[in-house]
């Protein structure tokens, strides 16, 4: 009986690891967590690998606002 609890805990931990890796991807943490729980963590990880890369955010310039140049 205790073996099933350990196996279930490992399964959920792997699902959470996949969700953590995919937290900044298209489906976010919860999407990859539920896809891993419903299918398998291995298939959930493949979903993460197939997802688009997270968008890059433009960095703020050190000079302040963009319209304040030269004033």
N, CA, C and O atoms as a Maestro MAE file, in Angstrom:
{
 s_m_m2io_version
 :::
 2.0.0
}

f_m_ct {
 s_m_title
 :::
 protein
 m_atom[284] {
  # First column is atom index #
  i_m_mmod_type
  r_m_x_coord
  r_m_y_coord
  r_m_z_coord
  i_m_residue_number
  s_m_chain_name
  s_m_pdb_residue_name
  s_m_pdb_atom_name
  i_m_atomic_number
  :::
  1 25 0.822 -1.214 0.000 1 A "UNK " " N  " 7
  2 3 0.000 0.000 0.000 1 A "UNK " " CA " 6
  3 2 0.858 1.268 0.000 1 A "UNK " " C  " 6
  4 15 0.560 2.229 -0.708 1 A "UNK " " O  " 8
  5 25 1.911 1.256 0.791 2 A "UNK " " N  " 7
  6 3 2.756 2.437 0.885 2 A "UNK " " CA " 6
  7 2 3.516 2.681 -0.425 2 A "UNK " " C  " 6
  8 15 3.884 3.815 -0.733 2 A "UNK " " O  " 8
  9 25 3.747 1.612 -1.187 3 A "UNK " " N  " 7
  10 3 4.442 1.764 -2.467 3 A "UNK " " CA " 6
  11 2 3.621 2.602 -3.442 3 A "UNK " " C  " 6
  12 15 4.178 3.376 -4.220 3 A "UNK " " O  " 8
  13 25 2.308 2.450 -3.401 4 A "UNK " " N  " 7
  14 3 1.446 3.238 -4.284 4 A "UNK " " CA " 6
  15 2 1.461 4.712 -3.907 4 A "UNK " " C  " 6
  16 15 1.388 5.578 -4.778 4 A "UNK " " O  " 8
  17 25 1.553 4.998 -2.622 5 A "UNK " " N  " 7
  18 3 1.638 6.391 -2.183 5 A "UNK " " CA " 6
  19 2 2.946 7.030 -2.636 5 A "UNK " " C  " 6
  20 15 2.962 8.180 -3.074 5 A "UNK " " O  " 8
  21 25 4.030 6.289 -2.531 6 A "UNK " " N  " 7
  22 3 5.327 6.808 -2.972 6 A "UNK " " CA " 6
  23 2 5.324 7.009 -4.481 6 A "UNK " " C  " 6
  24 15 5.806 8.028 -4.975 6 A "UNK " " O  " 8
  25 25 4.786 6.049 -5.208 7 A "UNK " " N  " 7
  26 3 4.706 6.165 -6.667 7 A "UNK " " CA " 6
  27 2 3.845 7.360 -7.082 7 A "UNK " " C  " 6
  28 15 4.197 8.086 -8.012 7 A "UNK " " O  " 8
  29 25 2.726 7.564 -6.399 8 A "UNK " " N  " 7
  30 3 1.868 8.717 -6.685 8 A "UNK " " CA " 6
  31 2 2.556 10.035 -6.374 8 A "UNK " " C  " 6
  32 15 2.416 11.005 -7.119 8 A "UNK " " O  " 8
  33 25 3.303 10.073 -5.269 9 A "UNK " " N  " 7
  34 3 4.025 11.297 -4.904 9 A "UNK " " CA " 6
  35 2 5.111 11.621 -5.926 9 A "UNK " " C  " 6
  36 15 5.315 12.788 -6.262 9 A "UNK " " O  " 8
  37 25 5.801 10.609 -6.419 10 A "UNK " " N  " 7
  38 3 6.829 10.818 -7.441 10 A "UNK " " CA " 6
  39 2 6.188 11.307 -8.735 10 A "UNK " " C  " 6
  40 15 6.727 12.198 -9.393 10 A "UNK " " O  " 8
  41 25 5.044 10.735 -9.106 11 A "UNK " " N  " 7
  42 3 4.330 11.141 -10.319 11 A "UNK " " CA " 6
  43 2 3.916 12.614 -10.235 11 A "UNK " " C  " 6
  44 15 4.129 13.374 -11.179 11 A "UNK " " O  " 8
  45 25 3.334 13.010 -9.121 12 A "UNK " " N  " 7
  46 3 2.911 14.409 -8.939 12 A "UNK " " CA " 6
  47 2 4.127 15.336 -8.915 12 A "UNK " " C  " 6
  48 15 4.069 16.445 -9.447 12 A "UNK " " O  " 8
  49 25 5.217 14.894 -8.307 13 A "UNK " " N  " 7
  50 3 6.429 15.718 -8.271 13 A "UNK " " CA " 6
  51 2 6.982 15.927 -9.676 13 A "UNK " " C  " 6
  52 15 7.424 17.027 -10.009 13 A "UNK " " O  " 8
  53 25 6.962 14.893 -10.496 14 A "UNK " " N  " 7
  54 3 7.417 15.043 -11.880 14 A "UNK " " CA " 6
  55 2 6.500 15.971 -12.663 14 A "UNK " " C  " 6
  56 15 6.968 16.763 -13.481 14 A "UNK " " O  " 8
  57 25 5.202 15.877 -12.419 15 A "UNK " " N  " 7
  58 3 4.260 16.784 -13.078 15 A "UNK " " CA " 6
  59 2 4.528 18.234 -12.683 15 A "UNK " " C  " 6
  60 15 4.473 19.135 -13.519 15 A "UNK " " O  " 8
  61 25 4.817 18.446 -11.409 16 A "UNK " " N  " 7
  62 3 5.115 19.802 -10.945 16 A "UNK " " CA " 6
  63 2 6.434 20.309 -11.519 16 A "UNK " " C  " 6
  64 15 6.567 21.504 -11.782 16 A "UNK " " O  " 8
  65 25 7.404 19.430 -11.716 17 A "UNK " " N  " 7
  66 3 8.667 19.826 -12.323 17 A "UNK " " CA " 6
  67 2 8.459 20.263 -13.772 17 A "UNK " " C  " 6
  68 15 9.018 21.269 -14.208 17 A "UNK " " O  " 8
  69 25 7.658 19.509 -14.511 18 A "UNK " " N  " 7
  70 3 7.348 19.878 -15.895 18 A "UNK " " CA " 6
  71 2 6.625 21.225 -15.929 18 A "UNK " " C  " 6
  72 15 6.922 22.069 -16.774 18 A "UNK " " O  " 8
  73 25 5.687 21.425 -15.020 19 A "UNK " " N  " 7
  74 3 4.949 22.687 -14.969 19 A "UNK " " CA " 6
  75 2 5.874 23.852 -14.624 19 A "UNK " " C  " 6
  76 15 5.718 24.950 -15.158 19 A "UNK " " O  " 8
  77 25 6.830 23.614 -13.739 20 A "UNK " " N  " 7
  78 3 7.780 24.661 -13.366 20 A "UNK " " CA " 6
  79 2 8.647 25.055 -14.560 20 A "UNK " " C  " 6
  80 15 8.929 26.235 -14.771 20 A "UNK " " O  " 8
  81 25 9.065 24.060 -15.337 21 A "UNK " " N  " 7
  82 3 9.875 24.342 -16.524 21 A "UNK " " CA " 6
  83 2 9.070 25.144 -17.547 21 A "UNK " " C  " 6
  84 15 9.616 26.025 -18.211 21 A "UNK " " O  " 8
  85 25 7.782 24.843 -17.676 22 A "UNK " " N  " 7
  86 3 6.953 25.515 -18.672 22 A "UNK " " CA " 6
  87 2 6.184 26.713 -18.162 22 A "UNK " " C  " 6
  88 15 5.268 27.182 -18.838 22 A "UNK " " O  " 8
  89 25 6.523 27.220 -16.999 23 A "UNK " " N  " 7
  90 3 5.729 28.291 -16.379 23 A "UNK " " CA " 6
  91 2 5.709 29.583 -17.188 23 A "UNK " " C  " 6
  92 15 4.749 30.345 -17.081 23 A "UNK " " O  " 8
  93 25 6.723 29.854 -17.984 24 A "UNK " " N  " 7
  94 3 6.758 31.080 -18.781 24 A "UNK " " CA " 6
  95 2 6.472 30.830 -20.256 24 A "UNK " " C  " 6
  96 15 6.725 31.689 -21.101 24 A "UNK " " O  " 8
  97 25 5.955 29.675 -20.551 25 A "UNK " " N  " 7
  98 3 5.611 29.335 -21.931 25 A "UNK " " CA " 6
  99 2 4.146 29.651 -22.199 25 A "UNK " " C  " 6
  100 15 3.485 30.310 -21.397 25 A "UNK " " O  " 8
  101 25 3.649 29.175 -23.331 26 A "UNK " " N  " 7
  102 3 2.325 29.541 -23.820 26 A "UNK " " CA " 6
  103 2 1.196 29.180 -22.849 26 A "UNK " " C  " 6
  104 15 0.323 30.008 -22.590 26 A "UNK " " O  " 8
  105 25 1.201 27.960 -22.311 27 A "UNK " " N  " 7
  106 3 0.105 27.515 -21.439 27 A "UNK " " CA " 6
  107 2 0.303 27.891 -19.983 27 A "UNK " " C  " 6
  108 15 -0.651 27.842 -19.206 27 A "UNK " " O  " 8
  109 25 1.488 28.258 -19.600 28 A "UNK " " N  " 7
  110 3 1.756 28.631 -18.224 28 A "UNK " " CA " 6
  111 2 1.861 27.419 -17.308 28 A "UNK " " C  " 6
  112 15 1.773 26.274 -17.749 28 A "UNK " " O  " 8
  113 25 2.051 27.699 -16.028 29 A "UNK " " N  " 7
  114 3 2.255 26.642 -15.033 29 A "UNK " " CA " 6
  115 2 1.078 25.680 -14.984 29 A "UNK " " C  " 6
  116 15 1.260 24.466 -15.072 29 A "UNK " " O  " 8
  117 25 -0.126 26.217 -14.844 30 A "UNK " " N  " 7
  118 3 -1.291 25.355 -14.641 30 A "UNK " " CA " 6
  119 2 -1.638 24.534 -15.870 30 A "UNK " " C  " 6
  120 15 -2.097 23.399 -15.743 30 A "UNK " " O  " 8
  121 25 -1.429 25.081 -17.041 31 A "UNK " " N  " 7
  122 3 -1.705 24.333 -18.263 31 A "UNK " " CA " 6
  123 2 -0.802 23.122 -18.416 31 A "UNK " " C  " 6
  124 15 -1.260 22.036 -18.773 31 A "UNK " " O  " 8
  125 25 0.477 23.311 -18.145 32 A "UNK " " N  " 7
  126 3 1.409 22.191 -18.256 32 A "UNK " " CA " 6
  127 2 1.263 21.222 -17.092 32 A "UNK " " C  " 6
  128 15 1.516 20.028 -17.252 32 A "UNK " " O  " 8
  129 25 0.862 21.709 -15.932 33 A "UNK " " N  " 7
  130 3 0.614 20.800 -14.815 33 A "UNK " " CA " 6
  131 2 -0.534 19.858 -15.143 33 A "UNK " " C  " 6
  132 15 -0.410 18.645 -14.973 33 A "UNK " " O  " 8
  133 25 -1.654 20.407 -15.612 34 A "UNK " " N  " 7
  134 3 -2.809 19.558 -15.914 34 A "UNK " " CA " 6
  135 2 -2.570 18.665 -17.118 34 A "UNK " " C  " 6
  136 15 -3.076 17.544 -17.157 34 A "UNK " " O  " 8
  137 25 -1.815 19.131 -18.099 35 A "UNK " " N  " 7
  138 3 -1.512 18.251 -19.235 35 A "UNK " " CA " 6
  139 2 -0.615 17.101 -18.790 35 A "UNK " " C  " 6
  140 15 -0.743 15.987 -19.297 35 A "UNK " " O  " 8
  141 25 0.289 17.358 -17.848 36 A "UNK " " N  " 7
  142 3 1.143 16.294 -17.332 36 A "UNK " " CA " 6
  143 2 0.360 15.311 -16.470 36 A "UNK " " C  " 6
  144 15 0.615 14.108 -16.512 36 A "UNK " " O  " 8
  145 25 -0.576 15.810 -15.704 37 A "UNK " " N  " 7
  146 3 -1.382 14.922 -14.859 37 A "UNK " " CA " 6
  147 2 -2.307 14.068 -15.724 37 A "UNK " " C  " 6
  148 15 -2.439 12.868 -15.484 37 A "UNK " " O  " 8
  149 25 -2.943 14.668 -16.722 38 A "UNK " " N  " 7
  150 3 -3.895 13.933 -17.551 38 A "UNK " " CA " 6
  151 2 -3.215 12.924 -18.470 38 A "UNK " " C  " 6
  152 15 -3.745 11.834 -18.684 38 A "UNK " " O  " 8
  153 25 -2.065 13.264 -19.010 39 A "UNK " " N  " 7
  154 3 -1.360 12.349 -19.906 39 A "UNK " " CA " 6
  155 2 -0.245 11.671 -19.111 39 A "UNK " " C  " 6
  156 15 -0.523 10.752 -18.341 39 A "UNK " " O  " 8
  157 25 0.971 12.085 -19.271 40 A "UNK " " N  " 7
  158 3 2.107 11.628 -18.459 40 A "UNK " " CA " 6
  159 2 3.086 12.788 -18.359 40 A "UNK " " C  " 6
  160 15 3.049 13.690 -19.195 40 A "UNK " " O  " 8
  161 25 3.954 12.786 -17.366 41 A "UNK " " N  " 7
  162 3 4.961 13.847 -17.303 41 A "UNK " " CA " 6
  163 2 5.874 13.861 -18.532 41 A "UNK " " C  " 6
  164 15 6.335 14.926 -18.941 41 A "UNK " " O  " 8
  165 25 6.139 12.704 -19.119 42 A "UNK " " N  " 7
  166 3 6.991 12.667 -20.313 42 A "UNK " " CA " 6
  167 2 6.308 13.373 -21.481 42 A "UNK " " C  " 6
  168 15 6.950 14.141 -22.198 42 A "UNK " " O  " 8
  169 25 5.030 13.124 -21.677 43 A "UNK " " N  " 7
  170 3 4.298 13.792 -22.749 43 A "UNK " " CA " 6
  171 2 4.131 15.278 -22.437 43 A "UNK " " C  " 6
  172 15 4.202 16.107 -23.344 43 A "UNK " " O  " 8
  173 25 3.914 15.626 -21.181 44 A "UNK " " N  " 7
  174 3 3.855 17.033 -20.786 44 A "UNK " " CA " 6
  175 2 5.153 17.756 -21.075 44 A "UNK " " C  " 6
  176 15 5.147 18.916 -21.486 44 A "UNK " " O  " 8
  177 25 6.282 17.064 -20.858 45 A "UNK " " N  " 7
  178 3 7.577 17.672 -21.162 45 A "UNK " " CA " 6
  179 2 7.742 17.875 -22.660 45 A "UNK " " C  " 6
  180 15 8.345 18.856 -23.096 45 A "UNK " " O  " 8
  181 25 7.209 16.955 -23.443 46 A "UNK " " N  " 7
  182 3 7.252 17.136 -24.899 46 A "UNK " " CA " 6
  183 2 6.407 18.328 -25.331 46 A "UNK " " C  " 6
  184 15 6.760 19.026 -26.282 46 A "UNK " " O  " 8
  185 25 5.295 18.568 -24.640 47 A "UNK " " N  " 7
  186 3 4.482 19.757 -24.912 47 A "UNK " " CA " 6
  187 2 5.287 21.022 -24.619 47 A "UNK " " C  " 6
  188 15 5.220 21.994 -25.373 47 A "UNK " " O  " 8
  189 25 6.040 21.008 -23.533 48 A "UNK " " N  " 7
  190 3 6.871 22.170 -23.185 48 A "UNK " " CA " 6
  191 2 7.922 22.407 -24.261 48 A "UNK " " C  " 6
  192 15 8.158 23.545 -24.667 48 A "UNK " " O  " 8
  193 25 8.552 21.330 -24.722 49 A "UNK " " N  " 7
  194 3 9.582 21.481 -25.753 49 A "UNK " " CA " 6
  195 2 8.998 21.976 -27.073 49 A "UNK " " C  " 6
  196 15 9.666 22.698 -27.812 49 A "UNK " " O  " 8
  197 25 7.765 21.597 -27.373 50 A "UNK " " N  " 7
  198 3 7.135 21.996 -28.634 50 A "UNK " " CA " 6
  199 2 6.532 23.394 -28.568 50 A "UNK " " C  " 6
  200 15 6.179 23.958 -29.604 50 A "UNK " " O  " 8
  201 25 6.407 23.961 -27.380 51 A "UNK " " N  " 7
  202 3 5.783 25.280 -27.226 51 A "UNK " " CA " 6
  203 2 6.718 26.375 -27.727 51 A "UNK " " C  " 6
  204 15 7.934 26.201 -27.799 51 A "UNK " " O  " 8
  205 25 6.118 27.498 -28.069 52 A "UNK " " N  " 7
  206 3 6.891 28.654 -28.498 52 A "UNK " " CA " 6
  207 2 7.742 29.165 -27.344 52 A "UNK " " C  " 6
  208 15 7.372 29.041 -26.176 52 A "UNK " " O  " 8
  209 25 8.864 29.730 -27.686 53 A "UNK " " N  " 7
  210 3 9.720 30.330 -26.668 53 A "UNK " " CA " 6
  211 2 9.009 31.534 -26.065 53 A "UNK " " C  " 6
  212 15 8.197 32.173 -26.734 53 A "UNK " " O  " 8
  213 25 9.303 31.846 -24.820 54 A "UNK " " N  " 7
  214 3 8.663 33.014 -24.213 54 A "UNK " " CA " 6
  215 2 9.072 34.291 -24.934 54 A "UNK " " C  " 6
  216 15 10.209 34.403 -25.391 54 A "UNK " " O  " 8
  217 25 8.154 35.264 -25.043 55 A "UNK " " N  " 7
  218 3 8.494 36.513 -25.729 55 A "UNK " " CA " 6
  219 2 9.544 37.294 -24.949 55 A "UNK " " C  " 6
  220 15 9.545 37.305 -23.718 55 A "UNK " " O  " 8
  221 25 10.431 37.942 -25.683 56 A "UNK " " N  " 7
  222 3 11.463 38.757 -25.037 56 A "UNK " " CA " 6
  223 2 10.901 40.143 -24.771 56 A "UNK " " C  " 6
  224 15 10.300 40.764 -25.648 56 A "UNK " " O  " 8
  225 25 11.099 40.609 -23.575 57 A "UNK " " N  " 7
  226 3 10.622 41.939 -23.189 57 A "UNK " " CA " 6
  227 2 11.693 42.967 -23.506 57 A "UNK " " C  " 6
  228 15 12.874 42.734 -23.246 57 A "UNK " " O  " 8
  229 25 11.294 44.099 -24.065 58 A "UNK " " N  " 7
  230 3 12.300 45.139 -24.326 58 A "UNK " " CA " 6
  231 2 12.795 45.734 -23.014 58 A "UNK " " C  " 6
  232 15 12.026 45.943 -22.075 58 A "UNK " " O  " 8
  233 25 14.083 45.999 -22.972 59 A "UNK " " N  " 7
  234 3 14.663 46.589 -21.763 59 A "UNK " " CA " 6
  235 2 14.421 48.088 -21.748 59 A "UNK " " C  " 6
  236 15 14.397 48.731 -22.798 59 A "UNK " " O  " 8
  237 25 14.244 48.636 -20.572 60 A "UNK " " N  " 7
  238 3 14.095 50.078 -20.421 60 A "UNK " " CA " 6
  239 2 15.450 50.731 -20.608 60 A "UNK " " C  " 6
  240 15 16.460 50.208 -20.137 60 A "UNK " " O  " 8
  241 25 15.484 51.859 -21.285 61 A "UNK " " N  " 7
  242 3 16.753 52.562 -21.488 61 A "UNK " " CA " 6
  243 2 17.166 53.259 -20.205 61 A "UNK " " C  " 6
  244 15 16.324 53.609 -19.378 61 A "UNK " " O  " 8
  245 25 18.454 53.456 -20.046 62 A "UNK " " N  " 7
  246 3 18.985 54.083 -18.845 62 A "UNK " " CA " 6
  247 2 18.745 55.589 -18.833 62 A "UNK " " C  " 6
  248 15 18.888 56.225 -17.789 62 A "UNK " " O  " 8
  249 25 18.383 56.168 -19.970 63 A "UNK " " N  " 7
  250 3 18.239 57.617 -20.062 63 A "UNK " " CA " 6
  251 2 16.862 58.130 -19.674 63 A "UNK " " C  " 6
  252 15 16.606 59.326 -19.814 63 A "UNK " " O  " 8
  253 25 15.980 57.295 -19.201 64 A "UNK " " N  " 7
  254 3 14.655 57.749 -18.809 64 A "UNK " " CA " 6
  255 2 13.637 57.452 -19.886 64 A "UNK " " C  " 6
  256 15 13.683 56.395 -20.515 64 A "UNK " " O  " 8
  257 25 12.699 58.393 -20.107 65 A "UNK " " N  " 7
  258 3 11.658 58.195 -21.103 65 A "UNK " " CA " 6
  259 2 12.215 58.308 -22.516 65 A "UNK " " C  " 6
  260 15 13.236 58.955 -22.748 65 A "UNK " " O  " 8
  261 25 11.532 57.673 -23.444 66 A "UNK " " N  " 7
  262 3 12.015 57.677 -24.830 66 A "UNK " " CA " 6
  263 2 11.885 59.060 -25.463 66 A "UNK " " C  " 6
  264 15 12.690 59.408 -26.327 66 A "UNK " " O  " 8
  265 25 10.903 59.854 -25.061 67 A "UNK " " N  " 7
  266 3 10.698 61.172 -25.646 67 A "UNK " " CA " 6
  267 2 11.548 62.275 -25.045 67 A "UNK " " C  " 6
  268 15 11.474 63.417 -25.499 67 A "UNK " " O  " 8
  269 25 12.355 61.968 -24.034 68 A "UNK " " N  " 7
  270 3 13.147 62.992 -23.356 68 A "UNK " " CA " 6
  271 2 14.552 63.117 -23.910 68 A "UNK " " C  " 6
  272 15 15.404 63.711 -23.248 68 A "UNK " " O  " 8
  273 25 14.829 62.603 -25.056 69 A "UNK " " N  " 7
  274 3 16.182 62.641 -25.584 69 A "UNK " " CA " 6
  275 2 16.515 64.051 -26.083 69 A "UNK " " C  " 6
  276 15 15.769 64.639 -26.866 69 A "UNK " " O  " 8
  277 25 17.609 64.560 -25.631 70 A "UNK " " N  " 7
  278 3 18.093 65.854 -26.097 70 A "UNK " " CA " 6
  279 2 17.428 67.055 -25.476 70 A "UNK " " C  " 6
  280 15 17.654 68.165 -25.957 70 A "UNK " " O  " 8
  281 25 16.641 66.919 -24.463 71 A "UNK " " N  " 7
  282 3 15.979 68.079 -23.838 71 A "UNK " " CA " 6
  283 2 16.619 68.440 -22.545 71 A "UNK " " C  " 6
  284 15 16.191 69.389 -21.887 71 A "UNK " " O  " 8
  :::
 }
 m_bond[283] {
  # First column is bond index #
  i_m_from
  i_m_to
  i_m_order
  :::
  1 1 2 1
  2 2 3 1
  3 3 4 2
  4 3 5 1
  5 5 6 1
  6 6 7 1
  7 7 8 2
  8 7 9 1
  9 9 10 1
  10 10 11 1
  11 11 12 2
  12 11 13 1
  13 13 14 1
  14 14 15 1
  15 15 16 2
  16 15 17 1
  17 17 18 1
  18 18 19 1
  19 19 20 2
  20 19 21 1
  21 21 22 1
  22 22 23 1
  23 23 24 2
  24 23 25 1
  25 25 26 1
  26 26 27 1
  27 27 28 2
  28 27 29 1
  29 29 30 1
  30 30 31 1
  31 31 32 2
  32 31 33 1
  33 33 34 1
  34 34 35 1
  35 35 36 2
  36 35 37 1
  37 37 38 1
  38 38 39 1
  39 39 40 2
  40 39 41 1
  41 41 42 1
  42 42 43 1
  43 43 44 2
  44 43 45 1
  45 45 46 1
  46 46 47 1
  47 47 48 2
  48 47 49 1
  49 49 50 1
  50 50 51 1
  51 51 52 2
  52 51 53 1
  53 53 54 1
  54 54 55 1
  55 55 56 2
  56 55 57 1
  57 57 58 1
  58 58 59 1
  59 59 60 2
  60 59 61 1
  61 61 62 1
  62 62 63 1
  63 63 64 2
  64 63 65 1
  65 65 66 1
  66 66 67 1
  67 67 68 2
  68 67 69 1
  69 69 70 1
  70 70 71 1
  71 71 72 2
  72 71 73 1
  73 73 74 1
  74 74 75 1
  75 75 76 2
  76 75 77 1
  77 77 78 1
  78 78 79 1
  79 79 80 2
  80 79 81 1
  81 81 82 1
  82 82 83 1
  83 83 84 2
  84 83 85 1
  85 85 86 1
  86 86 87 1
  87 87 88 2
  88 87 89 1
  89 89 90 1
  90 90 91 1
  91 91 92 2
  92 91 93 1
  93 93 94 1
  94 94 95 1
  95 95 96 2
  96 95 97 1
  97 97 98 1
  98 98 99 1
  99 99 100 2
  100 99 101 1
  101 101 102 1
  102 102 103 1
  103 103 104 2
  104 103 105 1
  105 105 106 1
  106 106 107 1
  107 107 108 2
  108 107 109 1
  109 109 110 1
  110 110 111 1
  111 111 112 2
  112 111 113 1
  113 113 114 1
  114 114 115 1
  115 115 116 2
  116 115 117 1
  117 117 118 1
  118 118 119 1
  119 119 120 2
  120 119 121 1
  121 121 122 1
  122 122 123 1
  123 123 124 2
  124 123 125 1
  125 125 126 1
  126 126 127 1
  127 127 128 2
  128 127 129 1
  129 129 130 1
  130 130 131 1
  131 131 132 2
  132 131 133 1
  133 133 134 1
  134 134 135 1
  135 135 136 2
  136 135 137 1
  137 137 138 1
  138 138 139 1
  139 139 140 2
  140 139 141 1
  141 141 142 1
  142 142 143 1
  143 143 144 2
  144 143 145 1
  145 145 146 1
  146 146 147 1
  147 147 148 2
  148 147 149 1
  149 149 150 1
  150 150 151 1
  151 151 152 2
  152 151 153 1
  153 153 154 1
  154 154 155 1
  155 155 156 2
  156 155 157 1
  157 157 158 1
  158 158 159 1
  159 159 160 2
  160 159 161 1
  161 161 162 1
  162 162 163 1
  163 163 164 2
  164 163 165 1
  165 165 166 1
  166 166 167 1
  167 167 168 2
  168 167 169 1
  169 169 170 1
  170 170 171 1
  171 171 172 2
  172 171 173 1
  173 173 174 1
  174 174 175 1
  175 175 176 2
  176 175 177 1
  177 177 178 1
  178 178 179 1
  179 179 180 2
  180 179 181 1
  181 181 182 1
  182 182 183 1
  183 183 184 2
  184 183 185 1
  185 185 186 1
  186 186 187 1
  187 187 188 2
  188 187 189 1
  189 189 190 1
  190 190 191 1
  191 191 192 2
  192 191 193 1
  193 193 194 1
  194 194 195 1
  195 195 196 2
  196 195 197 1
  197 197 198 1
  198 198 199 1
  199 199 200 2
  200 199 201 1
  201 201 202 1
  202 202 203 1
  203 203 204 2
  204 203 205 1
  205 205 206 1
  206 206 207 1
  207 207 208 2
  208 207 209 1
  209 209 210 1
  210 210 211 1
  211 211 212 2
  212 211 213 1
  213 213 214 1
  214 214 215 1
  215 215 216 2
  216 215 217 1
  217 217 218 1
  218 218 219 1
  219 219 220 2
  220 219 221 1
  221 221 222 1
  222 222 223 1
  223 223 224 2
  224 223 225 1
  225 225 226 1
  226 226 227 1
  227 227 228 2
  228 227 229 1
  229 229 230 1
  230 230 231 1
  231 231 232 2
  232 231 233 1
  233 233 234 1
  234 234 235 1
  235 235 236 2
  236 235 237 1
  237 237 238 1
  238 238 239 1
  239 239 240 2
  240 239 241 1
  241 241 242 1
  242 242 243 1
  243 243 244 2
  244 243 245 1
  245 245 246 1
  246 246 247 1
  247 247 248 2
  248 247 249 1
  249 249 250 1
  250 250 251 1
  251 251 252 2
  252 251 253 1
  253 253 254 1
  254 254 255 1
  255 255 256 2
  256 255 257 1
  257 257 258 1
  258 258 259 1
  259 259 260 2
  260 259 261 1
  261 261 262 1
  262 262 263 1
  263 263 264 2
  264 263 265 1
  265 265 266 1
  266 266 267 1
  267 267 268 2
  268 267 269 1
  269 269 270 1
  270 270 271 1
  271 271 272 2
  272 271 273 1
  273 273 274 1
  274 274 275 1
  275 275 276 2
  276 275 277 1
  277 277 278 1
  278 278 279 1
  279 279 280 2
  280 279 281 1
  281 281 282 1
  282 282 283 1
  283 283 284 2
  :::
 }
}
